[in-house]
Amino acid sequence: QRQESEVKSLLDKLAPDTVQLDPMFIGRIDPRSYSQRQHNRLVDARDEYSKNKADGKYVDNNVKNKMKGRNSTAKRFNRKRQSNVVDLKKVLEMEKLEREMRETDTKRRKVPEQEQGALSKFYAERRNE
């Protein structure tokens, strides 16, 4: 509610001629599924990475500034701004995580072998060999 009132107060400050809203856009739902949007975002990040790598514009974000006590407000702001950027490293990590999740899911869905007796859980090492 507070955000709505803040937006309304800001819109009231603007001249009515400068505010134009498309009534067909407001309230419209993106028909693509989350996975499709995520896939498109990952593909775009890969393309941008390869383009920047070819142009020589790629900068490794893992380079750390070793100076202590030199955190300015601008640097802190830039670090926060970079947190929502999708780059190739994040893309690769997300793909690895998805792959691992799929593997664990298939392991869970596997039909467990028939256990033989009440003490069979103590002999799990022999079954795996």
ABEGO torsion letter per residue (X at the ends): XAAAAAAAAAAAABBAAABBBBAAABGBBBABBAAAAAAAAAAAAAAAAAAAAAAGABBBAABBBABBGABBAAAAAAAAAAAABBBAAAAAAAAAAAAAAAAAAAAAABBBBBBBEAAAAAAAAAAAX
